[in-house]
């Protein structure tokens, strides 16, 4: 550590921010602060804000182990942190040193370190989290801390709070991203996320496999999703623009991509993602969610529709046409019935599924299709 001090006469604040990249720099940052304060020891208790951790400088490892595990430590920590927060203060303003000198904690931990004069820095409580506690100590054989030392710790505290807040957000984002990617990788359905320009920012293995095995659809980092058929490409581009809010009201759109060469269809369901929230990580650019399916998983099971909702065969056929993305008029033509007939059947589907709109109905049907299958 002495070598580090000679070669790196750094300010504690830049070192503090560098701990966001390298946690091993906590001790050098605290050591630089100890130099500024003329402190013999500094202990930073981050257990309430980050992963359980107590960082110390100029403290023997056996002493810090005793410090953290001592049965009276939690009680003494609570006495300090519940007195106030978001400030710096002198130890004697909180703890009567004569009374503390009679405690087991003082006898087991403090006295072997030479006794102390103390300054405390307490971070503000936020969102129900407890206060992180920094203790700067001087041997009782020396003079106590002066007002200028308290001012230096006052200047250091806002930076400490910022670093702790950033570290908490980074840790949360890393965990959240791990879960996101783990879940998306495990899904049997293809998932593609597009950014605000319609360019891909994530694709899961199921979508990669589907794209590898079809000539009807391709994905490019430069141009995004592309359908081989020009008419379908226009429909796809319009659906993505709509999902981005550039054209009409954003709403999920289903698209069928037919390929004679592959002898199978590819189905896309394109939906907008909310733009609100506090996302600060690599997931934040995603604005469009694209579900990709092969032909087998797109079919509804008429027996399940009859069992669960009481659909007739003709109603089941209409339900299939609707989740295929067919407008009601086209569904009437493909089923060989009049427009008035499909409107009547649609009302029956609403009543049997307890829905009021076509979007609600297709959402229910898609959920059933996803979990039951043919």
C-alpha positions in Angstrom: 0.0 0.0 0.0 2.9 2.4 0.7 4.1 1.9 -2.9 0.6 2.7 -4.1 0.6 5.9 -2.1 4.0 7.1 -3.5 3.1 6.4 -7.1 -0.6 7.4 -7.0 -1.1 10.6 -5.0 -4.7 10.5 -6.3 -7.7 12.4 -5.0 -10.2 10.0 -3.3 -13.1 11.2 -5.5 -11.7 10.1 -8.9 -10.7 6.8 -7.3 -14.2 6.5 -5.8 -15.8 6.7 -9.3 -13.4 4.2 -10.7 -14.8 1.6 -8.2 -17.7 1.3 -10.6 -15.4 -0.4 -13.1 -13.1 -2.1 -10.5 -14.3 -3.0 -7.0 -10.7 -3.6 -6.0 -10.2 0.2 -6.0 -12.4 0.7 -2.9 -9.5 0.3 -0.6 -7.2 2.7 -2.5 -10.0 5.2 -2.6 -10.5 4.9 1.2 -6.8 5.1 1.7 -6.6 8.4 -0.2 -9.5 9.7 1.9 -7.6 8.6 5.0 -4.6 10.7 3.8 -6.9 13.7 3.4 -8.4 13.3 6.9 -5.3 12.2 8.7 -7.2 9.1 9.8 -5.7 5.9 11.2 -8.5 3.7 10.0 -11.5 4.0 7.7 -14.3 1.4 7.5 -17.1 1.6 5.0 -20.2 -0.6 5.7 -22.1 -1.1 2.4 -24.1 -4.1 3.6 -27.5 -2.3 3.3 -27.0 -0.9 -0.2 -24.9 -3.4 -2.3 -24.0 -7.0 -1.9 -23.0 -7.6 1.7 -19.6 -6.0 2.0 -17.5 -4.1 4.6 -14.4 -2.3 3.1 -11.6 -1.0 5.3 -8.2 0.5 4.9 -5.4 0.5 7.4 -7.2 -2.2 9.4 -5.7 -5.6 10.1 -7.7 -8.4 8.4 -8.4 -10.1 11.7 -9.7 -6.9 13.2 -12.1 -6.3 10.3 -13.4 -9.9 10.6 -14.1 -9.3 14.3 -15.6 -5.9 13.5 -18.2 -7.3 11.1 -19.1 -10.5 13.0 -19.2 -9.1 16.6 -22.6 -9.7 18.2 -22.7 -6.0 19.4 -21.9 -4.5 16.0 -25.4 -4.5 14.6 -26.7 -2.7 17.7 -24.0 -0.1 17.6 -24.4 0.4 13.8 -28.2 0.9 14.4 -27.5 3.5 17.1 -25.5 5.6 14.6 -27.6 5.1 11.4 -30.9 5.7 13.1 -29.9 9.0 14.6 -29.9 10.8 11.3 -28.8 10.2 7.6 -27.4 12.2 4.7 -24.8 14.0 6.8 -21.5 13.8 8.5 -21.0 14.1 12.2 -18.6 13.5 15.1 -18.7 10.3 16.9 -19.1 11.9 20.4 -22.3 13.6 19.2 -24.0 10.1 19.0 -22.1 7.7 21.3 -21.0 8.5 24.8 -17.4 7.2 24.7 -17.2 6.5 28.4 -20.3 4.3 28.2 -19.0 2.6 25.0 -15.6 1.9 26.6 -17.5 -0.5 28.9 -18.9 -2.5 26.0 -17.6 -5.8 24.8 -17.3 -4.4 21.3 -14.8 -1.8 22.6 -12.8 -4.3 24.5 -12.7 -6.9 21.7 -12.3 -4.6 18.7 -11.7 -0.9 19.4 -9.1 -1.1 22.2 -6.8 -3.4 20.2 -6.9 -0.7 17.5 -5.8 2.0 20.0 -9.1 3.5 20.9 -10.5 6.3 18.7 -11.8 9.6 17.8 -14.5 9.2 15.1 -16.1 10.9 12.2 -19.2 9.3 10.6 -20.6 9.9 7.1 -24.2 8.6 6.7 -25.7 8.3 3.2 -29.4 9.2 2.8 -32.0 6.6 3.0 -33.8 5.9 -0.3 -36.6 3.6 -1.3 -36.6 2.0 2.2 -33.0 1.1 2.1 -30.9 1.5 5.2 -28.0 4.0 5.4 -24.5 3.1 4.3 -22.0 4.0 7.0 -18.5 5.3 6.7 -16.4 5.6 9.8 -13.1 7.5 9.9 -11.1 6.9 13.1 -8.1 8.3 14.9 -6.3 6.7 17.8 -7.3 8.1 21.2 -3.6 8.9 21.7 -3.9 11.7 19.1 -5.9 14.8 18.9 -9.4 14.6 17.7 -10.6 15.6 14.3 -10.9 19.3 13.5 -13.6 21.2 11.6 -11.6 21.2 8.4 -11.7 17.4 8.5 -15.4 17.4 8.9 -15.7 19.8 5.9 -13.6 17.4 3.7 -15.8 14.5 4.6 -18.8 16.7 3.9 -17.5 17.3 0.4 -16.8 13.5 -0.1 -20.3 12.3 1.0 -22.3 13.4 -2.0 -19.9 11.6 -4.3 -20.1 8.5 -2.1 -23.9 8.6 -2.3 -23.8 8.9 -6.1 -21.4 6.0 -6.5 -23.5 3.8 -4.3 -26.7 4.7 -6.2 -25.0 4.0 -9.6 -23.6 0.7 -8.4 -27.0 -0.3 -7.2 -28.5 0.5 -10.6 -25.7 -1.3 -12.4 -26.1 -4.4 -10.2 -29.9 -4.4 -10.7 -29.5 -4.0 -14.5 -27.0 -6.8 -14.7 -29.3 -9.2 -12.8 -32.4 -8.1 -14.8 -30.6 -8.5 -18.1 -29.4 -12.0 -17.1 -33.0 -13.0 -16.4 -34.3 -11.4 -19.6 -31.8 -13.2 -21.8 -32.2 -16.5 -20.0 -35.9 -16.4 -20.4 -35.9 -15.3 -24.1 -33.3 -17.9 -25.0 -35.5 -20.6 -23.5 -38.7 -19.7 -25.3 -39.7 -22.1 -28.1 -41.1 -19.2 -30.1 -38.8 -16.9 -32.1 -38.3 -13.4 -30.6 -36.8 -10.4 -32.4 -36.5 -7.0 -30.8 -36.2 -3.9 -33.1 -35.0 -0.4 -32.1 -36.5 3.0 -32.9 -35.1 2.7 -36.5 -36.5 -0.8 -37.0 -33.1 -2.3 -36.8 -32.5 -5.6 -34.8 -31.1 -5.2 -31.3 -31.8 -8.8 -30.1 -32.7 -12.2 -31.6 -33.2 -15.4 -29.7 -32.1 -18.9 -30.8 -35.6 -19.9 -31.9 -35.8 -16.9 -34.3 -32.3 -17.6 -35.6 -33.2 -21.2 -36.4 -36.4 -20.1 -38.2 -34.5 -17.6 -40.3 -31.9 -20.2 -41.2 -34.6 -22.5 -42.5 -36.8 -20.2 -44.5 -36.3 -18.1 -47.7 -39.4 -16.1 -47.0 -37.8 -13.8 -44.5 -34.3 -12.4 -43.8 -32.8 -10.1 -41.1 -30.1 -7.5 -41.7 -28.3 -5.3 -39.2 -28.5 -2.5 -41.8 -32.1 -2.9 -43.2 -33.9 -4.9 -40.5 -36.5 -7.5 -41.3 -37.1 -8.1 -45.0 -39.8 -10.3 -46.7 -38.9 -11.9 -50.0 -42.3 -11.1 -51.5 -42.6 -7.4 -52.4 -46.3 -7.2 -51.4 -45.5 -8.8 -48.0 -42.5 -6.5 -47.6 -44.8 -3.5 -47.9 -47.2 -5.0 -45.3 -44.2 -5.8 -43.0 -42.7 -2.2 -43.3 -46.1 -0.7 -42.6 -46.6 -2.9 -39.5 -43.2 -2.0 -38.1 -43.9 1.7 -38.7 -47.3 1.4 -37.0 -45.6 -0.4 -34.0 -43.2 2.5 -33.8 -46.1 4.9 -33.7 -45.2 6.5 -37.1 -48.5 5.4 -38.7 -51.9 5.4 -37.0 -52.4 3.9 -33.5 -49.8 1.3 -32.5 -51.4 -2.2 -32.3 -50.3 -5.8 -32.7 -50.4 -7.0 -36.4 -50.2 -10.5 -37.7 -48.5 -11.2 -41.0 -48.3 -14.5 -42.9 -45.3 -15.1 -45.2 -45.8 -17.8 -47.8 -42.9 -19.5 -49.5 -43.5 -22.1 -52.2 -39.9 -23.0 -52.1 -39.9 -23.9 -48.4 -43.4 -25.5 -48.7 -44.3 -23.9 -45.4 -45.5 -20.5 -44.1 -43.8 -18.2 -41.6 -46.0 -16.2 -39.2 -45.0 -12.9 -37.7 -46.8 -11.0 -34.9 -45.5 -7.5 -34.6 -46.3 -5.5 -31.4 -45.1 -2.2 -29.9 -43.1 -2.1 -26.8 -43.7 0.7 -24.2 -41.3 3.5 -24.3 -41.7 4.6 -20.7 -39.9 3.4 -17.6 -36.4 3.9 -16.3 -34.4 1.5 -18.5 -30.8 2.5 -18.6 -29.2 -0.6 -20.0 -28.7 -2.3 -23.4 -32.4 -3.3 -23.5 -33.6 0.3 -23.6 -33.4 0.8 -27.4 -35.9 -2.0 -28.0 -39.2 -0.5 -29.3 -40.8 -3.4 -31.4 -41.4 -7.0 -30.4 -41.6 -9.5 -33.3 -42.9 -13.1 -32.5 -41.9 -15.6 -35.2 -43.6 -18.9 -35.7 -43.5 -21.8 -38.1 -46.7 -23.2 -39.5 -47.4 -26.0 -37.0 -47.7 -23.8 -33.9 -50.1 -21.3 -35.7 -53.1 -23.7 -35.9 -55.8 -23.6 -33.3 -57.2 -26.9 -32.0 -60.9 -27.1 -32.8 -61.5 -29.8 -30.1 -59.9 -27.4 -27.5 -62.0 -24.5 -28.8 -65.2 -26.6 -28.5 -64.3 -28.0 -25.0 -63.2 -24.6 -23.5 -65.5 -22.1 -25.2 -68.2 -24.2 -26.9 -67.3 -23.1 -30.4 -69.1 -24.7 -33.3 -66.9 -26.0 -36.2 -67.8 -22.9 -38.3 -66.9 -20.6 -35.4 -63.6 -22.4 -34.9 -62.8 -21.8 -38.6 -63.6 -18.1 -38.2 -61.4 -18.0 -35.1 -58.5 -19.5 -37.1 -59.0 -17.0 -39.9 -58.9 -14.1 -37.4 -55.6 -15.1 -35.8 -54.2 -15.7 -39.3 -54.6 -11.9 -39.7 -57.4 -12.0 -42.2 -59.8 -9.0 -42.2 -63.4 -10.0 -41.6 -64.4 -9.5 -45.2 -61.6 -11.7 -46.4 -62.5 -14.3 -43.8 -66.1 -14.4 -45.2 -64.8 -15.0 -48.7 -62.3 -17.8 -47.6 -65.1 -19.5 -45.6 -67.7 -19.2 -48.3 -70.2 -17.3 -46.3 -71.7 -13.8 -46.4 -70.3 -10.8 -44.5 -73.5 -10.7 -42.3 -72.9 -14.4 -41.4 -69.3 -13.8 -40.2 -70.5 -10.7 -38.3 -73.1 -12.8 -36.5 -70.5 -15.5 -35.8 -68.1 -12.9 -34.5 -70.7 -11.7 -32.0 -71.1 -15.3 -30.8 -67.3 -15.6 -30.4 -67.3 -12.4 -28.3 -70.1 -13.8 -26.1 -68.5 -17.2 -25.6 -65.0 -15.8 -24.8 -66.3 -12.9 -22.6 -64.6 -10.3 -24.9 -65.9 -7.1 -26.5 -63.4 -6.3 -29.3 -61.6 -8.3 -32.0 -58.2 -7.4 -30.5 -59.3 -8.9 -27.2 -60.6 -12.0 -28.9 -57.4 -12.7 -30.9 -55.4 -12.2 -27.7 -57.4 -14.9 -26.0 -57.1 -17.2 -29.0 -53.4 -16.7 -29.3 -52.9 -17.4 -25.6 -54.9 -20.7 -26.0 -52.9 -21.6 -29.1 -49.6 -20.9 -27.5 -50.2 -23.2 -24.5 -52.4 -26.0 -25.9 -51.4 -26.4 -29.6 -53.1 -28.8 -32.0 
